[in-house]
Amino acid sequence: MKREGAKSRVISSDKLHIENKTIFVDLKENDGGKFLQIAELSNDRRSTVVIPHSGLSAFVDAIQKIADSKE
């Protein structure tokens, strides 16, 4: 999991432009392990969510469940 001040390296990265937002999705790694970092840039404000690698499967399942319910 990410630790404040810990140096991390980007393993994989993607950027999405949705409406007036830019969303950065980065798989990163630091001394604590791998983690997914999702950052939103909207109206010059940046918000970030970090998900430990151990929780990625559950996170993807939750997103898929929500996506499936929208159809």
Backbone torsions as a table, in degrees:
resi	resn	phi	psi	omega
1	MET	NA	154.7	-177.0
2	LYS	-70.2	138.8	175.5
3	ARG	-117.1	140.6	179.2
4	GLU	-56.9	132.4	176.8
5	GLY	81.1	-8.0	-179.8
6	ALA	-76.4	135.5	177.1
7	LYS	-72.1	134.8	178.3
8	SER	-126.3	156.2	176.0
9	ARG	-119.9	145.8	-179.6
10	VAL	-83.3	126.5	177.3
11	ILE	-93.0	-42.4	-179.7
12	SER	-151.1	149.0	-174.7
13	SER	-148.1	147.3	174.5
14	ASP	-146.3	155.3	-179.3
15	LYS	-133.4	131.2	179.5
16	LEU	-118.2	142.0	172.8
17	HIS	-113.7	111.6	-178.7
18	ILE	-128.3	116.8	-175.8
19	GLU	51.9	-123.3	-177.5
20	ASN	-98.7	20.7	-177.1
21	LYS	-117.0	149.7	169.3
22	THR	-116.5	126.4	-177.9
23	ILE	-117.2	126.2	179.1
24	PHE	-105.4	127.0	178.5
25	VAL	-118.9	113.0	-174.8
26	ASP	-126.7	130.7	167.9
27	LEU	-93.7	121.7	-175.8
28	LYS	-126.0	169.0	178.2
29	GLU	-144.3	139.5	171.8
30	ASN	-139.6	-168.7	-178.1
31	ASP	-60.7	-22.8	179.7
32	GLY	-84.7	-10.7	-180.0
33	GLY	123.9	-166.1	-178.7
34	LYS	-90.9	151.4	178.0
35	PHE	-157.4	154.8	175.5
36	LEU	-97.9	130.3	176.6
37	GLN	-118.2	123.4	178.0
38	ILE	-115.3	121.6	-178.9
39	ALA	-122.8	137.5	178.5
40	GLU	-114.6	130.4	174.8
41	LEU	-113.9	116.3	-178.2
42	SER	-145.1	126.1	-179.4
43	ASN	51.7	44.6	178.7
44	ASP	61.9	18.7	173.6
45	ARG	-112.6	139.6	-179.4
46	ARG	-117.5	127.9	175.7
47	SER	-121.1	141.7	-175.5
48	THR	-132.8	140.4	173.7
49	VAL	-124.8	136.6	179.4
50	VAL	-119.9	129.8	179.5
51	ILE	-121.0	121.5	178.9
52	PRO	-61.4	148.1	-179.6
53	HIS	-53.7	-34.4	-179.5
54	SER	-65.2	-19.0	-179.7
55	GLY	-103.7	3.1	-175.7
56	LEU	-61.6	-42.7	-178.4
57	SER	-61.4	-45.8	178.5
58	ALA	-64.3	-38.0	179.1
59	PHE	-64.8	-46.7	178.7
60	VAL	-61.9	-42.0	177.9
61	ASP	-59.8	-43.0	179.8
62	ALA	-64.7	-43.3	178.1
63	ILE	-63.4	-42.8	179.6
64	GLN	-63.5	-40.8	178.9
65	LYS	-61.6	-42.8	178.2
66	ILE	-66.3	-44.1	-179.9
67	ALA	-61.8	-41.5	179.8
68	ASP	-66.3	-32.1	-178.5
69	SER	-75.9	-16.2	-179.8
70	LYS	-79.1	-17.2	-174.8
71	GLU	-79.4	NA	NA
